[in-house]
Amino acid sequence: MWTIAFDNTAPSTLPAVILTGLVLVFWLTLNLVTYTFFQADKDRAIHGEIRIPERTLLFLALSGGCLGAKIAQRRFYHKTQKQPFGRLLNTIIALHLALIALGTYFAIVGPSGFWAAEQVAAFYAT
């Protein structure tokens, strides 16, 4: 009686685009949260209130909020003189940059070590 028709015209890359968008929204939100935590900790330091533990701030940076952490550190001059914290934050940033470089390498070159130019050309030819 009722017929359900499936439209197969959606591109096969649509799930990847949606996933990339979700990851980007998550990353931006995490950086905003990290920035806010750094700002709140600076305000607490100025007013002599109970501080946010360094472990929490570093965990947020390690979870993906290192850009927000570094921007807040520079903007509010927060924890710039405390060297164990500064070194750990810079190490986390270096780790993230290395992971981004490695992911980019595998996305372009692929795990086989060869540029997949034929696959890219075939993709755009269709």
C-alpha positions as CSV (number, residue, x, y, z in Angstrom):
1,M,0.0,0.0,0.0
2,W,2.6,2.6,1.0
3,T,5.9,2.6,-0.7
4,I,9.0,4.1,0.9
5,A,11.5,5.4,-1.6
6,F,15.1,6.0,-0.7
7,D,17.0,8.7,-2.3
8,N,20.6,7.7,-2.9
9,T,21.6,11.0,-4.4
10,A,23.3,12.3,-1.2
11,P,27.0,12.3,-1.5
12,S,28.9,9.6,0.3
13,T,31.1,12.3,2.0
14,L,28.1,13.8,3.9
15,P,28.7,11.8,7.1
16,A,32.3,13.0,7.1
17,V,31.3,16.6,6.7
18,I,28.8,16.3,9.5
19,L,31.4,14.7,11.7
20,T,33.9,17.3,10.9
21,G,31.4,20.0,11.8
22,L,30.6,18.4,15.1
23,V,34.2,18.0,16.0
24,L,34.8,21.7,15.1
25,V,31.9,22.8,17.3
26,F,33.1,20.6,20.1
27,W,36.7,22.0,19.8
28,L,35.5,25.6,19.7
29,T,33.3,25.1,22.7
30,L,36.1,23.4,24.7
31,N,38.4,26.3,23.9
32,L,35.8,28.8,25.0
33,V,35.3,26.9,28.3
34,T,39.0,26.7,28.9
35,Y,39.4,30.4,28.2
36,T,36.5,31.1,30.7
37,F,38.2,28.9,33.3
38,F,41.5,30.8,33.0
39,Q,39.6,34.1,33.2
40,A,37.7,33.0,36.3
41,D,41.0,31.8,37.9
42,K,42.6,35.1,37.3
43,D,39.6,37.0,38.8
44,R,39.8,34.7,41.8
45,A,43.5,35.4,42.2
46,I,42.9,39.1,42.1
47,H,40.2,39.0,44.7
48,G,42.0,36.5,47.0
49,E,39.3,33.8,46.6
50,I,39.7,30.0,46.3
51,R,41.5,29.2,43.0
52,I,40.8,26.7,40.3
53,P,43.4,23.9,40.6
54,E,46.2,23.9,38.0
55,R,45.4,20.3,37.4
56,T,42.0,21.3,36.1
57,L,43.4,24.0,33.9
58,L,46.0,21.7,32.4
59,F,43.4,18.9,31.9
60,L,41.2,21.3,29.9
61,A,44.2,22.3,27.8
62,L,45.1,18.6,27.3
63,S,41.5,17.8,26.3
64,G,41.7,20.1,23.4
65,G,41.4,23.6,24.8
66,C,45.1,24.5,24.5
67,L,44.4,27.4,22.1
68,G,41.9,29.0,24.5
69,A,44.4,28.4,27.4
70,K,47.3,30.1,25.6
71,I,45.1,33.0,24.5
72,A,43.8,33.5,28.0
73,Q,47.3,33.2,29.5
74,R,48.6,35.9,27.2
75,R,45.5,38.2,27.4
76,F,45.2,38.1,31.2
77,Y,49.0,37.7,32.0
78,H,47.9,34.6,34.0
79,K,50.4,32.0,35.1
80,T,53.1,33.4,32.8
81,Q,55.8,33.5,35.6
82,K,55.0,30.1,37.0
83,Q,57.4,27.9,35.0
84,P,56.3,24.4,35.7
85,F,52.8,25.3,34.6
86,G,54.1,27.3,31.6
87,R,56.3,24.4,30.5
88,L,53.5,21.9,30.8
89,L,51.2,24.1,28.8
90,N,53.8,24.5,26.1
91,T,54.4,20.8,26.1
92,I,50.7,20.1,25.6
93,I,50.6,22.6,22.7
94,A,53.6,20.9,21.1
95,L,51.8,17.5,21.5
96,H,48.7,18.8,19.9
97,L,50.6,20.3,17.0
98,A,52.5,17.0,16.5
99,L,49.2,15.1,16.5
100,I,47.7,17.6,14.0
101,A,50.8,17.2,11.7
102,L,50.6,13.4,12.0
103,G,46.9,13.4,11.2
104,T,47.4,15.7,8.3
105,Y,50.2,13.5,7.0
106,F,48.0,10.4,7.1
107,A,45.1,12.2,5.6
108,I,47.1,13.4,2.6
109,V,49.7,10.6,2.1
110,G,47.8,7.7,3.7
111,P,49.1,4.9,5.8
112,S,50.6,3.2,2.8
113,G,53.1,6.0,2.3
114,F,52.0,6.9,-1.2
115,W,50.0,9.9,-2.4
116,A,46.6,8.8,-3.4
117,A,46.4,11.2,-6.4
118,E,44.6,8.6,-8.5
119,Q,41.9,8.2,-5.9
120,V,41.5,12.0,-5.5
121,A,41.3,12.5,-9.3
122,A,38.7,9.6,-9.5
123,F,36.7,11.2,-6.7
124,Y,36.5,14.6,-8.4
125,A,35.9,13.1,-11.9
126,T,32.6,11.5,-10.7
